[in-house]
Amino acid sequence: MDIITILFYLVTSVIILSSMSLVILNNTVHAALLLVLIFFNSAILWLMLKAEFLAIVLVLVYVGAVLVLFLFVIMLLDIPIKKNISQKLYLLFSVTISIIMFAELYMVIFYHDFVASVPTSANNALEFNNTYEIGLSLFTNYIFSFEITAFILLVAIIAAIAINMTGRQRSLRQDPGKQILENKKSRLKIIKDEDL
């Protein structure tokens, strides 16, 4: 078995285990962070398939934009989180995931034969531009789908803000009427030593 096959099995097993954990977890923030790991490993699979543009778009668009939007909405909704796991377990988990991600990236960069991915005909390689073809197809053939997706994301952001604003009292809001009615006895209580 060569190193690319080992890398493929490692990446796919991380994707499968992360996907199962994503479904099982109750904590939405941890689920979103596992989604980052899934997207990152999917980008490595795209790199192995010699689709570098799609890999970087997956990381930039999904991890950099959509998932940050998910985390923003999760934090905006202020869902209560049970904290019953020690900080050492978090540190161990994050170090393990980081080592796996960097090992996968190292194997893709240094053991993948990118020279063999160049087409045999030099004319085809010079004439074909992957980024141009994807952009041309996206903004000509699929422009309606592209605009509908942008509109749905806009509606989701507005709905999240509207859900957060309904029926919620702000803790930092001042009421001048209550401030005027206050007196010294309601604000200050003097305790003598014999009361202790």
C-alpha positions in Angstrom: 0.0 0.0 0.0 1.4 3.4 -0.9 1.2 6.6 1.1 -1.7 8.0 -0.9 -3.9 5.0 -0.2 -3.0 5.3 3.5 -3.9 9.0 3.4 -7.2 8.3 1.7 -8.2 5.8 4.4 -7.1 8.1 7.1 -9.0 11.1 5.7 -12.2 9.1 5.0 -12.1 7.5 8.5 -11.8 10.9 10.1 -14.7 12.2 8.0 -16.9 9.2 8.9 -16.1 9.4 12.7 -16.6 13.2 12.7 -19.9 12.8 10.9 -21.1 10.2 13.4 -20.0 12.4 16.3 -21.7 15.4 14.7 -25.0 13.6 14.8 -24.6 12.3 18.3 -23.4 15.5 20.1 -25.8 17.6 22.0 -23.5 20.7 22.1 -24.1 22.8 19.0 -20.8 24.6 19.2 -18.9 21.4 19.3 -21.0 20.1 16.4 -20.1 23.2 14.4 -16.4 22.7 15.1 -16.7 19.1 14.0 -18.2 20.4 10.8 -15.0 22.4 10.4 -13.0 19.2 10.6 -15.3 17.4 8.1 -14.9 20.3 5.6 -11.2 20.4 6.1 -10.8 16.6 5.4 -13.2 16.9 2.4 -10.9 19.6 1.0 -8.0 17.2 1.4 -10.0 14.6 -0.6 -10.5 17.3 -3.3 -6.7 17.9 -3.3 -6.1 14.2 -3.8 -8.5 14.3 -6.8 -6.4 17.1 -8.3 -9.1 19.7 -7.9 -7.1 22.3 -6.1 -9.5 25.2 -6.8 -12.5 23.3 -5.4 -10.5 22.4 -2.3 -9.6 26.0 -1.6 -13.1 27.2 -2.3 -14.4 24.6 0.1 -12.1 25.8 2.9 -12.7 29.5 2.2 -16.4 29.6 1.5 -17.7 26.9 3.8 -15.3 27.1 6.7 -14.5 30.8 6.3 -18.0 32.1 5.7 -20.9 29.7 6.1 -19.6 28.0 9.2 -18.7 31.3 10.8 -22.3 32.3 10.0 -23.5 29.1 11.7 -21.4 29.9 14.8 -22.7 33.5 14.8 -26.3 32.3 14.8 -25.6 29.7 17.5 -23.9 32.3 19.8 -26.7 34.8 19.0 -29.4 32.4 20.1 -27.5 31.9 23.4 -28.3 28.2 23.8 -27.4 27.0 27.3 -24.4 24.6 27.4 -23.7 22.1 30.1 -20.1 22.2 31.2 -19.2 18.9 32.8 -16.0 18.0 31.0 -12.6 19.1 32.4 -10.3 21.5 30.5 -7.6 18.8 30.2 -10.0 16.7 28.0 -10.6 19.7 25.8 -6.9 20.2 25.5 -6.2 16.6 24.7 -9.0 16.5 22.1 -7.9 19.7 20.4 -4.2 18.6 20.3 -5.1 15.3 18.8 -7.3 16.8 16.1 -4.6 19.4 15.3 -2.0 16.7 14.9 -4.2 14.6 12.6 -5.0 17.7 10.5 -1.4 18.7 10.1 -0.3 15.1 9.4 -2.9 14.8 6.6 -1.8 18.2 5.1 1.9 17.2 5.3 1.2 13.9 3.6 -0.8 15.6 0.8 1.8 18.3 0.2 4.9 16.2 0.3 3.9 12.8 -0.8 1.4 13.6 -3.6 2.7 13.6 -7.1 1.4 16.9 -8.5 3.7 16.6 -11.5 1.8 13.5 -12.7 -1.4 15.5 -12.6 -0.4 17.7 -15.5 -2.0 16.6 -18.8 0.2 14.9 -21.4 -0.5 17.5 -24.0 1.1 20.9 -23.3 -1.4 22.7 -25.5 -4.3 21.3 -23.4 -2.7 22.4 -20.2 -2.1 25.9 -21.5 -5.6 26.3 -22.9 -7.6 24.9 -20.0 -8.2 27.1 -17.0 -10.1 25.4 -14.2 -11.0 28.5 -12.3 -12.2 30.3 -15.5 -14.4 27.4 -16.5 -16.0 27.1 -13.1 -16.6 30.8 -12.9 -18.1 30.9 -16.4 -20.4 28.0 -15.7 -21.4 29.3 -12.3 -22.3 32.8 -13.5 -23.9 31.8 -16.8 -25.6 28.4 -16.5 -26.3 28.5 -12.7 -26.8 32.2 -12.0 -30.4 31.7 -10.9 -29.4 29.0 -8.4 -26.5 31.2 -7.2 -28.9 34.1 -6.6 -31.5 32.0 -4.9 -28.8 30.6 -2.5 -27.7 34.1 -1.6 -31.3 35.2 -0.9 -31.9 32.1 1.3 -28.8 32.9 3.3 -30.0 36.5 3.7 -33.4 35.4 4.9 -31.7 33.0 7.4 -29.6 35.9 8.9 -32.7 38.1 9.2 -34.7 35.3 10.8 -32.0 34.6 13.3 -31.9 38.3 14.3 -35.7 38.5 14.5 -35.9 35.3 16.7 -33.3 36.8 19.0 -35.0 40.2 19.3 -38.5 39.0 20.2 -39.6 39.0 23.8 -36.1 39.4 25.3 -35.2 42.0 27.9 -31.9 43.6 27.6 -30.0 43.5 30.9 -28.1 46.8 30.3 -31.2 48.9 29.5 -31.8 51.8 32.0 -35.1 53.0 33.2 -34.9 56.7 34.2 -38.2 56.5 36.0 -37.0 53.9 38.4 -33.7 55.8 38.9 -35.5 59.0 39.9 -37.7 57.1 42.5 -34.7 55.6 44.2 -33.5 56.9 47.6 -30.6 56.4 49.9 -32.3 53.8 52.1 -33.2 51.5 49.1 -29.6 51.6 47.7 -27.4 51.7 50.8 -27.6 49.5 53.9 -25.3 50.2 56.8 -24.3 47.1 58.8 -22.8 47.6 62.3 -20.3 45.3 63.9 -22.8 43.9 66.4 -25.1 42.9 63.5 -22.5 40.5 62.2 
